Amino acid sequence: MSTHLSELSNLLPASKVRALRREYFVRLITVAFGLATLLIIIHCVLLVPAYLYAHTQAAREQEELDRIAASASSAQERAVNAQINAVQSDIAYLGRLGSLPTASGAIRAVLAVPHPGITLSGFTFTAPTNTAQAEMTVTGTASTRDALRAYVASLGQLSYVSKADLPISAYAKDSAIPFTVTLTGSLKP
């Protein structure tokens, strides 16, 4: 029986045999490609639930992280913002100090004005604000009305004094006249 099987003859010409083999391998590759594609599609479909689960877990964890960060940072941010605001206001104040008149500078400038017959006894200084100019009061005693009038006129002519006020009642006495002159202006010589 084994001799009978080995003597089988192929009646197809060689070109047809090659065409059949080629067709067989094309079908085999097509079926293999189709099965691989089907396996990939099944695999992707089975991965969808795992992806959705991982995505929702990540979203939950991100929400928790955001909540914790918001609660922790809000208290710290408020403290830091308060410190920043305090430092900024201090910086602004210190920046303005360079342009504001000082009491010692204003007193020095008033003392530089010649004052014969005038004895100065006191000074008060009020720094300027956003709404008001600087103000300084000069108190003392004048030996005569003329000496007082000349001194007040000299103070009023200073470039950094916009107004020198002396109450009219100061002229009531003839000698040893106590006075208080109020100077208003930038008072920055």
Sequence and secondary structure as in RCSB ss.txt:
>XXXX:A:sequence
MSTHLSELSNLLPASKVRALRREYFVRLITVAFGLATLLIIIHCVLLVPAYLYAHTQAAREQEELDRIAASASSA
QERAVNAQINAVQSDIAYLGRLGSLPTASGAIRAVLAVPHPGITLSGFTFTAPTNTAQAEMTVTGTASTRDALRA
YVASLGQLSYVSKADLPISAYAKDSAIPFTVTLTGSLKP
>XXXX:A:secstr
 HHHHHT    S HHHHHHHHHHHHHHHHHHHHHHHHHHHHHHHHHHHHHHHHHHHHHHHHHHHHHHHHHHHHHH
HHHHHHHHHHHHHHHHHHHHHHTTS  HHHHHHHHHHS  TTEEEEEEEEE   SSS EEEEEEEEEEEHHHHHH
HHHHHHTSTT SEEE  GGGGGSSEEEEEEEEEEE    
